[in-house]
Amino acid sequence: MEPAKIPVQPPKKRRIGVLTSGGDAPGMNGAVRAVVRMAIHCDCEAYAVFEGYEGLVNGGNMIRQLHWEDVRGWLSRGGTLIGSARCMAFRERAGRLRAAKNMILRGIDALVVCGGDGSLTGADVFRAEWPGLLSDLVAAGELTQEQIAPYTVLNIVGLVGSIDNDMSGTDATIGCYSSLTRICDAVDDVFDTAFSHQRGFVIEVMGRHCGWLALMSAISTGADWLFIPENPPRMDGRMRCNRKERGKRRTIVIVAEGAQDRHLNKIASSTIKDILTERLGLDTRTTVLGHTQRGGAACAYDRWLSTLQGVEAVRAVLEMSPQSPVPVITIRENKIMRTPLMDAVQATKDVTAKIHAKDFDAAMNERDAEFKEYYHAYLNTSTPDHPKMYLPENKRMRIAIIHVGAPAGGMNQATRGAVAYCLTRGHTPLAIHNGFPGLVRHHADKPISSVREVKWLESDSWVNEGGSDIGTNRSLPSEDMEGTAKCFELYKFDAVFVVGGFEAFTAVSQLRQARDKYDAFKIPLIVLPATISNNVPGTEYSLGSDTCLNTLIDFCDAIRQSASSSRRRVFVIETQGGKSGYIATTAGLAVGAVAVYIPEEGIDIKMLSRDIDFLRDNFIRDKGANRAGKIILRNECASSTYTTQFVADMFKEEAKGRFESRAAVPGHFQQGGKPSPMDRVRALRMSIKCMQHIESYAGKSRDAIAADPLSAAVIGVKGSQVLFSPMGGVDGLEETETDWARRRPKTEFWLELQDVVNVLSGRAASRSQE
Ligand code: ATP
């Protein structure tokens, strides 16, 4: 065969291909957008391979260059806009030979593959075979030695796109939290009917080999029973549990589609329904959620995850050496990482093998540590008040729970988790209603006590409620330290669990510093950060911030749509966040904002003038179907002079008719309605960790407790870990990490995300051209 006529010199610019493969997942478009724009930013060319490996095998028009404007507006679109397919031909060497030839014909020597473990295994096989494929192509006369010379190394990077979250080595896959959101919305909806009619619902969710979606939706919705492939029930007797004695009006059972018994026989939803109907006499319905779980726009987490991972994938492509193993981009807690792809694939296969071998304990152990932790957290809330698990009496504690600061999604769920844990272990959970003023009310001789023991039924009903059911308040203990100490003694608190934002942090700092004067405060004082501003020192994540982000992106998507319909319009949207630009920046990343104005950077006239020029250029380039409205996010404290309305008016004036501008302020809407699933599940996991930490002080003397810096601490996500950081002491957060004047951490981990927003909007490039 005549060798194809192709350039023998490598193209001037590196060409990076991107494809999506396997089942579609929300967030895949965000990944493609980020790869395309980051590639262009790094002076490479980006090529989309349409329909997954099918496009690679068939070549031609199925591999097309994508330009900056081509991916405009993709962040908010569901599915995958470059298509996905299951390609049998690529499983065969003959198909991969054609794929290799097509890549060389296009001058593409690097590939970013977004898909599940099958797709990524295919990618690894392809890279391993690459030199052999090229020699075969030369031997068959399809290409010459000269033609293949510039392409001896193929760089491949994997992104895990899958709603199942079934890949080991990463906490989350692109798409899994969007899918979880769909499931939780559906279960929340049936919740009300189930409650009204005292009905049972068996809800089947996706997950053939992995129970992540089932487990997380069970946690988020307070399901009574859960069936997952990794951990079949030991017996069906548990289903005889005394539901009515527990006084519950609704019964929810979540079943993964791959649920099975210990002999690997499928457990069908209908079987569970029959058991509930016949044995418990419960009017039960079955709902199979099906493909609704896949579709729709990506949630906030999937948008920023896919964006940051897409950016990291391009960096990895450019940094790889011929010897580097194929990396897959993963996330641990809050840290984007690179992991050898085949280690992750192998670990995933090992879990499946353990399940097939009926070694379920090993399967649970080998799923990620986080999965097992969540599973145990779920067990705590599904069967609380289990006398067998009680601690000896001298180790049982009276644990007070208080909310301090503004309401945030997840506060109720954290309280529910703490209560469940307390009841499981024989502790007494006490809710302090309405913050510190509520507590000292008794001391002020008011007749009603605001400190009440919480019963499970009450807290169980908080599972999907937003805000704070026990009431929250911004006031600090310093307003009546004496009264606070008296109340601590009066109610015999052995520990206080404080859920809230910067005020919660300040409150615990005050109590800790008052320990010298008041013995009552020499007890564990633990803060679980919950604030939409995410400005608490000691953590990179606060409960409520994800709910807020989701609410904001819904708002921005709707506004952008209206702006797109009326063509050339810029919306300047004001976000909350106090003196921290976290919410504005992460929302900017998730909605693809043109620019983000934050207090950390401030706003000046030069910046506004450059942004007006940038917007004008942007609208000139922005043609055709992908034309979209533009969004600028401005944090409420970014500048006292350049207010949101002022900026919008100035843009309008200076645009001289080229575009229009409007201001929008979502205000308290940002605190969100029902908490996002991520805030719900993390609330449970973190609250249980806090309770375990508190419990480790059981039986210790007050002086011993006060001497331990971790007895007054904040739980937080720091990089790839969840850990407790002490408030006081030499390394304590109060001294080392807190910017008290600005009410935020001294070092904000997310500041570098500003650069990503600017790179992906093109604002960074426009600056460098000046
Ligand atoms: P999902 O999690 O949605 O199932 P997946 O990526 O695991 O996604 P698969 O159907 O397993 O989905 O794989 C998608 C495509 O990847 C296959 O159709 C095939 O083209 C390619 N592929 C999978 N496994 C291999 C392999 N071992 N060798 C070569 N190609 C493969």
Boltz pocket constraint, residues with backbone or C-beta under 6 A from the ligand:
constraints:
  - pocket:
      binder: B
      contacts: [[A, 21], [A, 22], [A, 23], [A, 24], [A, 53], [A, 85], [A, 86], [A, 87], [A, 88], [A, 89], [A, 90], [A, 91], [A, 92], [A, 115], [A, 116], [A, 117], [A, 118], [A, 119], [A, 120], [A, 121], [A, 122], [A, 123], [A, 125], [A, 161], [A, 162], [A, 164]]
      max_distance: 6.0
